């Protein structure tokens, strides 16, 4: 078991811990991994999520069950954002 000392940082209203890449690789964690975090008397323990829900693949047909078949209606805020003028090197579509 390897260990290291990490700094806790503030990111908006959250406290975050950045994990070193070698720890992430050895643990087999990817960008879409789900982990369980539990507390002990000594601190935190991070493990791979083992719940059925975390491992369960949800087929597209199940994801679309609640959809009424109509196109998504954009809010005025969405329209304003989509119609904004480019301010940098955005790709024009």
Secondary structure, DSSP 8 states (H G I E B T S, - for coil): -------EEEETTEEEE---HHHHHHHT--TT--EEEEEETTEEEEEE--SHHHH----HHHHTTT--SS-----HHHHHHHT----SS----
